[in-house]
Amino acid sequence: MCLGIPMEIVEVNGTVARCRARGVERDVSLFLVQDQNPQPGDWVVVHVGYAIQRVDPAAGRAATTLLDEALGGGSTAHA
């Protein structure tokens, strides 16, 4: 089973973005979504270090909440 994690883009530098999810930041390759012109504030689904899909911010936050609940983390505040 594969799992994609919704993350918010914080900063873009070429085809690499600094993304945040649940208080953790990671560098993520934008190579697969570069045609969608991702910008800070956008949300992407990340799998093994690659953004594989751009998603609506509300959908990204909702998916994060569902993951928190499924993993037993309960609800957390999201910016």
C-alpha positions in Angstrom: 0.0 0.0 0.0 1.2 3.5 -0.9 0.4 6.5 1.2 0.5 10.1 0.0 0.7 12.8 2.6 -0.9 16.2 2.1 1.6 19.0 2.7 1.5 22.8 2.4 4.1 24.5 0.3 6.1 27.0 2.4 8.7 28.0 -0.1 9.6 27.2 -3.7 13.1 27.2 -5.2 13.0 26.0 -8.8 11.8 22.4 -8.8 12.2 21.9 -5.0 9.7 23.1 -2.4 9.9 23.3 1.4 6.7 21.7 2.5 5.0 21.5 6.0 2.7 18.9 7.5 1.8 18.4 11.1 4.7 20.8 12.2 7.3 18.9 10.2 9.1 20.5 7.2 10.6 18.6 4.3 12.2 19.4 1.0 10.0 18.0 -1.8 10.6 17.6 -5.5 8.1 19.5 -7.7 9.4 17.8 -10.9 6.1 15.8 -11.4 3.8 18.9 -10.9 5.9 21.7 -12.3 3.4 22.2 -15.1 0.9 23.2 -12.5 3.1 26.1 -11.3 2.9 25.3 -7.6 3.4 28.3 -5.3 3.7 28.9 -1.5 0.3 28.3 0.2 -0.6 25.6 -2.3 -1.1 22.0 -1.1 0.4 18.9 -2.7 0.2 15.2 -2.0 3.7 13.9 -1.3 4.9 10.4 -1.9 8.5 9.3 -1.3 9.8 12.9 -1.5 7.9 13.8 -4.7 4.8 16.0 -5.0 2.5 13.8 -7.1 -0.6 16.0 -7.2 -1.7 19.5 -6.4 -4.9 19.6 -4.2 -7.3 22.2 -3.0 -6.2 23.7 0.4 -9.5 22.7 2.0 -9.1 19.1 0.8 -5.5 19.0 2.0 -6.5 20.2 5.5 -9.4 17.7 5.6 -7.2 14.8 4.5 -4.7 15.8 7.2 -7.5 15.7 9.8 -8.6 12.3 8.6 -5.0 11.0 8.8 -4.6 12.3 12.3 -7.8 10.6 13.4 -6.9 7.3 11.7 -3.5 7.3 13.3 -4.9 8.1 16.7 -3.5 11.6 16.9 -6.8 13.2 17.4 -7.4 16.7 16.1 -4.5 19.2 15.8 -4.4 22.8 14.9 -3.4 23.6 11.3 -2.5 26.9 9.9 
